[in-house]
């Protein structure tokens, strides 16, 4: 038979090489090549080690056997042209096992990935989280911080502070990627994507756009003349100093973000029912329909236009339909967090009229 | 009734008279073999164009600061490279090209079910190709072959032309799918049951429904994009109530099955080549055939794994992740079956065999990185980087194209009656292996280290690796040019092949080379699968095919 000594020697070599590959990936110094800047990075790297170890072992096995068979079963000069190979059609036992073992591997891999997925997804944002917004432009990034007016060009993150990062875009789809964080979210106009993480390693990191966004896509990365914004993970004291200085420097700026269609929105014909369903998809992530104190990111909105205890809106304007529309249109950067503007939220003028009609109906 | 018709030879025996004029014989031909060759030649021309664009990309990337092209030109170049390779080279080459040429003969048919439709499918191809390249004259599309809006709404007028060209090409694909499916279902020779079909026919049989069903989704997406660009209906514009993600869902609902359109026929090709040059039956015939079906069905349920960073509900990402991982199981079954086919064989390393072994190695690498990317947490890091570029080039250039090259060397005698030059062929294989791995292997770590794709300029720390890749890409190009030269040279100077130079056992090898207009003088009967080398050929009625007896008389109209 062909399962001779050569075959088993080859098998032994392949198994040995596979074990070496697995141990290499378990101990590979990933961190010294690619630092892990946030808590999520370490978890993702564990999955990477598992994938790389099992994948390399499989490649060693398949390619190893191919090369051995190619060498062992090559046509030799002693063969006559009419010689034929081993006439086997199948082997049900073998086929059963090489279906079952990969299936079991997939079950393990899926279990690991699903478990990790629930650890890194934004569903488990913590209570004391700092909410920041990153916005894509052609071809640079801006950031909005609670309590700082306007948009800033650099991102500073306090070490050890849980962060909830909302990303969106002003024009086309961009993407937010810091390789050392191992996290990425596309910045889609009209949609808010969220990353949740805690910085664990101080330093200066590059921010890169990975979703094609036009002429200068390749320049939408830290350190280019077009986009000088790096990301800094600072110790809390240093972060506080930056935050205070930036807050002072931006004090004169408006905290309403200008949008393309800056004219006032006509509120006639607003449909409260349409506004209600829109509220569920666009607003309910940050605003409850309960009383003012029922805070998610922003306040609860029950009776926002009819609450004698709160006659003014967060920007100091009177709580009138027109002023609520203005906030929906321009967004707001308040002490509680950042509310996206009309463009980033993907709201039409008609949507705003509907939402205001709905909010006005809450008593 | 239909079955009875096939078995009595009713449909299969109907022969059209052979056309006399040059125009009807070689240009507007309805003969599946001529149409197949037309596809292969046209694909070769488009591959040279797309290859030239690829080399422009590599030259630009030799310097981190670019400078060889403006960023806008670079963006147009990679967009056209991707669009051409996917829609105008790989898909038509594997289906319209080698599919047309070979599978009707392999099932014992005299032509496809709808020969005129076949001609229409082909002639859409060069017209659409000219339209695609004319977009260079009017502001070429720049947003990559995926053309995500709102970016694609900003591109020049050529982007609309791109929509129209790919839409037309999609119609050709759909027609080909219908044609092939009906042919395989209705026109098999007597006794050619499904489990006796050669595996290349299985590849085409599974691909055809994908072409029919998936391409319609692409057509709808392209039509919507065209209407938005030209008439302002805001399907994808978020400022007017549209959704950019709608495009991504529609596009990938096509483009993920399209990946299987590009690989399933290649699976079939190497499943023919391995037994022939190992002189032994394919291992696990049924598992290879049925795992193709499993891949095709699962292929429709995984499209959103291209969108893990785009912004979907987390509960939606999980099923897409798990279903994607499941595809590894049938794919693994195939890889193990092919590897085991080599076991105990008498392996003859002809050029097609070398390319098939290369396919097996490179496709396995691409498959393994595919499982990596299926895991959402890993994809969050690797998405949109050169790791993706490496992954899909291992699958497409290492898999599909390698399969097509194997098929070219293997079936060339059936087109021309001559062999391609073997020693040049072996040179081209080794150059391809070296060039391909040197170009795309380093992209894995470049991507993981932080190099995003589609960058006209990039971080200087990656420049050395990019230069290495570029030099190796020239080797790969040299290999392709050598093969194309070999194919042209051999038309006239190649060694005469005879009917069956590889001593293969499927039906196309039992008739003369080049194959006559009517394929078979008498439609054969089939009584076993073709891979039993210990047995006599499992066909009856082929005795006169290689003799001087007169060809069949066309039916009177």
Boltz contact constraints between the chains, C-beta under 6 A:
constraints:
  - contact:
      token1: [A, 2]
      token2: [B, 344]
      max_distance: 6.0
  - contact:
      token1: [A, 44]
      token2: [B, 377]
      max_distance: 6.0
  - contact:
      token1: [A, 47]
      token2: [B, 377]
      max_distance: 6.0
  - contact:
      token1: [A, 47]
      token2: [B, 378]
      max_distance: 6.0
  - contact:
      token1: [A, 48]
      token2: [B, 378]
      max_distance: 6.0
  - contact:
      token1: [A, 51]
      token2: [B, 372]
      max_distance: 6.0
  - contact:
      token1: [A, 55]
      token2: [B, 368]
      max_distance: 6.0
  - contact:
      token1: [A, 59]
      token2: [B, 368]
      max_distance: 6.0
  - contact:
      token1: [A, 62]
      token2: [B, 364]
      max_distance: 6.0
  - contact:
      token1: [A, 63]
      token2: [B, 361]
      max_distance: 6.0
  - contact:
      token1: [A, 65]
      token2: [B, 339]
      max_distance: 6.0
  - contact:
      token1: [A, 66]
      token2: [B, 339]
      max_distance: 6.0
  - contact:
      token1: [A, 69]
      token2: [B, 342]
      max_distance: 6.0
  - contact:
      token1: [A, 69]
      token2: [B, 343]
      max_distance: 6.0
  - contact:
      token1: [A, 73]
      token2: [B, 345]
      max_distance: 6.0
  - contact:
      token1: [A, 73]
      token2: [B, 347]
      max_distance: 6.0
  - contact:
      token1: [A, 74]
      token2: [B, 347]
      max_distance: 6.0
  - contact:
      token1: [A, 75]
      token2: [B, 346]
      max_distance: 6.0
  - contact:
      token1: [A, 75]
      token2: [B, 347]
      max_distance: 6.0
  - contact:
      token1: [A, 75]
      token2: [B, 348]
      max_distance: 6.0
  - contact:
      token1: [A, 79]
      token2: [B, 346]
      max_distance: 6.0
  - contact:
      token1: [A, 83]
      token2: [B, 346]
      max_distance: 6.0
  - contact:
      token1: [A, 84]
      token2: [B, 279]
      max_distance: 6.0
  - contact:
      token1: [A, 84]
      token2: [B, 533]
      max_distance: 6.0
  - contact:
      token1: [A, 85]
      token2: [B, 278]
      max_distance: 6.0
  - contact:
      token1: [A, 85]
      token2: [B, 279]
      max_distance: 6.0
  - contact:
      token1: [A, 85]
      token2: [B, 280]
      max_distance: 6.0
  - contact:
      token1: [A, 85]
      token2: [B, 344]
      max_distance: 6.0
  - contact:
      token1: [A, 85]
      token2: [B, 345]
      max_distance: 6.0
  - contact:
      token1: [A, 85]
      token2: [B, 346]
      max_distance: 6.0
  - contact:
      token1: [A, 86]
      token2: [B, 280]
      max_distance: 6.0
  - contact:
      token1: [A, 86]
      token2: [B, 344]
      max_distance: 6.0
  - contact:
      token1: [A, 87]
      token2: [B, 534]
      max_distance: 6.0
  - contact:
      token1: [A, 89]
      token2: [B, 281]
      max_distance: 6.0
  - contact:
      token1: [A, 90]
      token2: [B, 284]
      max_distance: 6.0
  - contact:
      token1: [A, 95]
      token2: [B, 284]
      max_distance: 6.0
  - contact:
      token1: [A, 95]
      token2: [B, 287]
      max_distance: 6.0
  - contact:
      token1: [A, 98]
      token2: [B, 336]
      max_distance: 6.0
  - contact:
      token1: [A, 99]
      token2: [B, 333]
      max_distance: 6.0
  - contact:
      token1: [A, 102]
      token2: [B, 329]
      max_distance: 6.0
  - contact:
      token1: [A, 102]
      token2: [B, 332]
      max_distance: 6.0
  - contact:
      token1: [A, 103]
      token2: [B, 329]
      max_distance: 6.0
  - contact:
      token1: [A, 106]
      token2: [B, 325]
      max_distance: 6.0
  - contact:
      token1: [A, 106]
      token2: [B, 328]
      max_distance: 6.0
  - contact:
      token1: [A, 110]
      token2: [B, 322]
      max_distance: 6.0
  - contact:
      token1: [A, 110]
      token2: [B, 325]
      max_distance: 6.0
  - contact:
      token1: [A, 113]
      token2: [B, 375]
      max_distance: 6.0
  - contact:
      token1: [A, 116]
      token2: [B, 377]
      max_distance: 6.0
  - contact:
      token1: [A, 117]
      token2: [B, 376]
      max_distance: 6.0
  - contact:
      token1: [A, 120]
      token2: [B, 377]
      max_distance: 6.0
  - contact:
      token1: [A, 121]
      token2: [B, 314]
      max_distance: 6.0
  - contact:
      token1: [A, 172]
      token2: [B, 150]
      max_distance: 6.0
  - contact:
      token1: [A, 172]
      token2: [B, 151]
      max_distance: 6.0
  - contact:
      token1: [A, 173]
      token2: [B, 148]
      max_distance: 6.0
  - contact:
      token1: [A, 179]
      token2: [B, 450]
      max_distance: 6.0
  - contact:
      token1: [A, 182]
      token2: [B, 381]
      max_distance: 6.0
  - contact:
      token1: [A, 183]
      token2: [B, 380]
      max_distance: 6.0
  - contact:
      token1: [A, 184]
      token2: [B, 309]
      max_distance: 6.0
  - contact:
      token1: [A, 184]
      token2: [B, 380]
      max_distance: 6.0
  - contact:
      token1: [A, 184]
      token2: [B, 383]
      max_distance: 6.0
  - contact:
      token1: [A, 185]
      token2: [B, 309]
      max_distance: 6.0
  - contact:
      token1: [A, 186]
      token2: [B, 309]
      max_distance: 6.0
  - contact:
      token1: [A, 186]
      token2: [B, 310]
      max_distance: 6.0
  - contact:
      token1: [A, 188]
      token2: [B, 244]
      max_distance: 6.0
  - contact:
      token1: [A, 188]
      token2: [B, 311]
      max_distance: 6.0
  - contact:
      token1: [A, 189]
      token2: [B, 238]
      max_distance: 6.0
  - contact:
      token1: [A, 190]
      token2: [B, 238]
      max_distance: 6.0
  - contact:
      token1: [A, 191]
      token2: [B, 311]
      max_distance: 6.0
  - contact:
      token1: [A, 193]
      token2: [B, 311]
      max_distance: 6.0
  - contact:
      token1: [A, 208]
      token2: [B, 452]
      max_distance: 6.0
  - contact:
      token1: [A, 210]
      token2: [B, 384]
      max_distance: 6.0
  - contact:
      token1: [A, 210]
      token2: [B, 452]
      max_distance: 6.0
  - contact:
      token1: [A, 211]
      token2: [B, 384]
      max_distance: 6.0
  - contact:
      token1: [A, 212]
      token2: [B, 144]
      max_distance: 6.0
  - contact:
      token1: [A, 212]
      token2: [B, 454]
      max_distance: 6.0
  - contact:
      token1: [A, 215]
      token2: [B, 71]
      max_distance: 6.0
  - contact:
      token1: [A, 215]
      token2: [B, 72]
      max_distance: 6.0
  - contact:
      token1: [A, 218]
      token2: [B, 455]
      max_distance: 6.0
  - contact:
      token1: [A, 218]
      token2: [B, 456]
      max_distance: 6.0
  - contact:
      token1: [A, 218]
      token2: [B, 457]
      max_distance: 6.0
  - contact:
      token1: [A, 346]
      token2: [B, 238]
      max_distance: 6.0
  - contact:
      token1: [A, 348]
      token2: [B, 241]
      max_distance: 6.0
